[in-house]
C-alpha cells in the first residue's frame, strides 16, 4: 500500500448578484442573479468552507446625490454584514472593486452568503440598477 495525502487547494469562485431600482434610505439584500423564483432570503449556500476575498460592482448610472455615504456595498454571512469595503459617493466610479486576503472574512458550509446595499436618505437616482460579484476563495481538499 501507498501513502494517501490530502492536498489543500484554494479555488476562486464568483457569485453574481443584482438589484434593480435601488431604493433610498434603506438596506436591501441583492438577489442572486439566477434567483428567478425570487427566493427569500436571497443568499447562496456554499458546500465548502472558505473566505470572502472581494466584491466588484457595476452601476447602471452615476450616483447623483446622497452625501458621503450615498451607498455602501457589504458582504453578508448568514444575513449578517461581515465586510463593508465599499462606500460610494457622487465622485465614485460606476465600476470598481475591493479585495482582501483569504482567511480574514471566513465562512463555513451552508452559511448563506450575500450582498446588501445600504443607501442614505438622500440617495439618488432610485432608478439605478446594480450588479455585483462576491468573490470567494473556497478551501477544497483533494
C-alpha positions as CSV (number, residue, x, y, z in Angstrom):
1,X,0.0,0.0,0.0
2,X,1.0,3.5,-0.7
3,X,0.6,6.7,1.3
4,X,-2.5,8.8,1.0
5,X,-2.1,12.6,1.1
6,X,-4.6,15.3,1.4
7,X,-3.6,18.2,-0.9
8,X,-5.3,21.5,0.0
9,X,-6.3,23.8,-2.8
10,X,-8.0,27.2,-3.0
11,X,-10.5,27.8,-5.8
12,X,-11.6,31.2,-6.7
13,X,-15.4,31.4,-7.3
14,X,-17.6,34.3,-8.4
15,X,-21.2,34.6,-7.1
16,X,-23.2,37.2,-9.2
17,X,-25.9,39.4,-7.6
18,X,-28.2,42.0,-9.0
19,X,-30.6,44.7,-7.7
20,X,-32.9,46.8,-9.8
21,X,-34.2,50.2,-8.9
22,X,-32.1,50.8,-5.7
23,X,-34.3,52.4,-3.0
24,X,-33.1,55.3,-0.9
25,X,-32.7,55.3,2.9
26,X,-32.7,51.5,3.4
27,X,-30.6,48.3,3.4
28,X,-31.7,45.9,0.7
29,X,-30.4,42.4,0.1
30,X,-29.3,41.9,-3.6
31,X,-30.8,38.9,-5.4
32,X,-28.6,36.1,-6.6
33,X,-28.6,36.6,-10.3
34,X,-30.1,33.2,-11.1
35,X,-32.8,33.8,-8.5
36,X,-35.7,33.6,-11.0
37,X,-38.0,32.4,-8.2
38,X,-37.3,35.4,-6.0
39,X,-36.5,33.2,-3.0
40,X,-36.2,35.0,0.3
41,X,-33.7,35.4,1.8
42,X,-31.7,35.9,-1.4
43,X,-28.5,34.2,-0.3
44,X,-26.4,31.4,-1.7
45,X,-25.1,28.5,0.4
46,X,-21.6,27.1,-0.1
47,X,-20.8,23.4,0.2
48,X,-17.2,24.2,1.2
49,X,-15.7,26.5,3.9
50,X,-13.7,29.5,2.7
51,X,-13.2,33.2,2.7
52,X,-14.8,36.3,1.1
53,X,-11.9,37.8,-0.8
54,X,-13.6,40.5,-2.9
55,X,-16.6,42.4,-4.2
56,X,-16.8,44.0,-7.6
57,X,-19.6,46.2,-8.8
58,X,-21.1,48.0,-11.8
59,X,-23.7,50.7,-11.6
60,X,-26.1,51.3,-14.5
61,X,-25.8,55.1,-14.0
62,X,-23.8,57.5,-11.8
63,X,-24.8,58.4,-8.3
64,X,-26.2,61.9,-8.4
65,X,-27.0,62.5,-4.7
66,X,-26.6,61.0,-1.2
67,X,-23.7,62.6,0.5
68,X,-20.5,61.0,1.9
69,X,-22.2,57.6,2.4
70,X,-24.6,57.6,-0.5
71,X,-24.3,53.8,-1.0
72,X,-22.5,51.0,0.9
73,X,-21.9,47.6,-0.7
74,X,-21.5,45.0,2.0
75,X,-20.9,41.2,2.1
76,X,-23.2,39.1,4.4
77,X,-22.8,35.8,6.0
78,X,-26.0,34.1,7.3
79,X,-27.8,37.5,6.9
80,X,-25.2,39.5,9.0
81,X,-23.0,42.1,7.4
82,X,-19.4,40.8,7.8
83,X,-17.4,43.1,5.5
84,X,-18.2,46.6,4.3
85,X,-15.4,47.6,2.0
86,X,-17.2,50.0,-0.5
87,X,-18.7,53.4,0.3
88,X,-19.8,55.1,-2.9
89,X,-20.5,58.9,-3.4
90,X,-21.2,61.1,-6.4
91,X,-17.5,61.1,-7.1
92,X,-17.2,57.3,-7.3
93,X,-16.6,55.4,-10.5
94,X,-19.5,53.4,-12.0
95,X,-17.5,50.2,-11.7
96,X,-14.8,49.2,-9.3
97,X,-13.9,46.5,-6.7
98,X,-12.4,45.9,-3.3
99,X,-10.3,42.9,-2.2
100,X,-8.8,41.4,0.9
101,X,-6.6,38.4,1.7
102,X,-8.0,35.0,2.4
103,X,-8.8,33.9,6.0
104,X,-9.9,37.4,7.1
105,X,-13.7,37.1,6.5
106,X,-14.4,33.4,6.6
107,X,-17.5,31.2,6.3
108,X,-18.5,27.6,6.8
109,X,-20.5,25.3,4.6
110,X,-24.3,26.0,4.5
111,X,-23.9,29.6,5.6
112,X,-26.0,31.8,3.3
113,X,-23.7,34.3,1.6
114,X,-25.0,37.5,0.0
115,X,-24.5,41.2,-0.6
116,X,-26.5,44.0,1.0
117,X,-26.8,47.6,-0.4
118,X,-27.3,50.4,2.2
119,X,-28.3,53.8,0.9
120,X,-28.6,57.2,2.6
121,X,-31.8,59.2,2.9
122,X,-30.9,61.5,0.0
123,X,-29.6,58.8,-2.3
124,X,-30.4,59.2,-6.0
125,X,-31.2,58.0,-8.6
126,X,-33.6,55.4,-7.3
127,X,-33.9,54.1,-10.9
128,X,-30.3,52.8,-10.7
129,X,-29.5,49.1,-11.2
130,X,-26.5,47.5,-9.6
131,X,-24.7,44.3,-10.5
132,X,-22.1,42.8,-8.0
133,X,-19.9,39.8,-7.8
134,X,-18.9,38.3,-4.5
135,X,-15.5,36.7,-4.9
136,X,-14.8,33.6,-2.7
137,X,-11.7,31.6,-2.0
138,X,-13.0,28.1,-1.3
139,X,-10.9,25.7,0.8
140,X,-11.2,22.4,-1.2
141,X,-9.2,19.3,-0.3
142,X,-8.3,16.7,-2.9
